[in-house]
């Protein structure tokens, strides 16, 4: 499996996990994401493009996992098709 295929599958798996987790955690009682949180997520996404495994096992990756379950505004829209 090439790195490109792995990356595409990894991002698809993350999107599926987010889609499944959103309804279950929609009633957390906190407000929408702050601009600082959004910037942090963008930074993590950029880093995960270079090395997704290392990024998601780092402290930032663990923060991202907690943030996705706690923030009611976590949605993901693919910027390009996941197939092909």
C-alpha positions in Angstrom: 0.0 0.0 0.0 1.4 3.3 -1.0 1.7 6.2 1.4 -0.9 8.1 -0.6 -3.5 5.3 -0.3 -2.8 5.0 3.4 -3.3 8.7 3.9 -6.6 8.7 1.9 -7.9 5.7 3.9 -6.8 7.3 7.2 -8.6 10.5 6.5 -11.7 8.6 5.4 -11.6 6.6 8.7 -11.3 9.8 10.7 -14.3 11.3 8.9 -16.3 8.2 9.6 -15.4 8.3 13.2 -16.3 12.0 13.5 -19.6 11.4 11.8 -20.4 8.6 14.2 -19.3 10.6 17.3 -21.0 13.9 16.5 -24.6 12.9 17.3 -23.6 11.1 20.5 -21.8 14.1 21.9 -23.9 16.9 20.6 -25.2 17.7 24.1 -22.0 18.6 25.8 -23.2 22.0 27.0 -20.2 23.9 25.8 -20.2 26.7 23.2 -18.9 26.6 19.7 -15.2 26.3 18.9 -13.1 29.4 19.6 -10.9 30.9 16.9 -7.8 29.7 18.8 -9.2 26.1 18.7 -10.0 26.4 15.0 -6.4 27.5 14.3 -5.0 24.7 16.4 -7.1 22.1 14.5 -5.8 23.6 11.2 -2.3 23.3 12.4 -2.9 19.6 13.4 -4.4 18.9 10.0 -1.4 20.3 8.2 1.0 18.3 10.4 -1.1 15.1 9.8 -0.7 15.5 6.0 3.1 15.1 6.5 3.0 12.3 9.1 -0.5 11.2 10.2 0.5 8.5 12.6 3.0 10.6 14.5 0.6 13.5 14.7 -2.3 11.5 16.0 -0.2 9.8 18.7 1.3 13.1 19.9 -0.1 15.4 22.6 -1.8 17.5 19.8 -3.4 14.4 18.4 -4.8 13.4 21.8 -6.1 17.0 22.3 -7.8 16.8 18.9 -9.5 13.5 19.8 -10.8 15.1 23.1 -11.8 18.3 21.3 -13.8 16.4 18.6 -15.9 14.7 21.3 -16.4 17.9 23.3 -17.0 20.6 20.7 -20.5 20.9 19.1 -19.1 22.6 16.0 -16.8 19.8 14.8 -17.9 19.2 11.2 -15.8 18.1 8.3 -16.3 18.8 4.7 -13.9 17.1 2.3 -12.1 19.5 0.0 -11.6 16.9 -2.7 -13.2 13.6 -3.5 -12.0 10.7 -1.3 -12.2 8.2 -4.2 -9.8 7.8 -7.1 
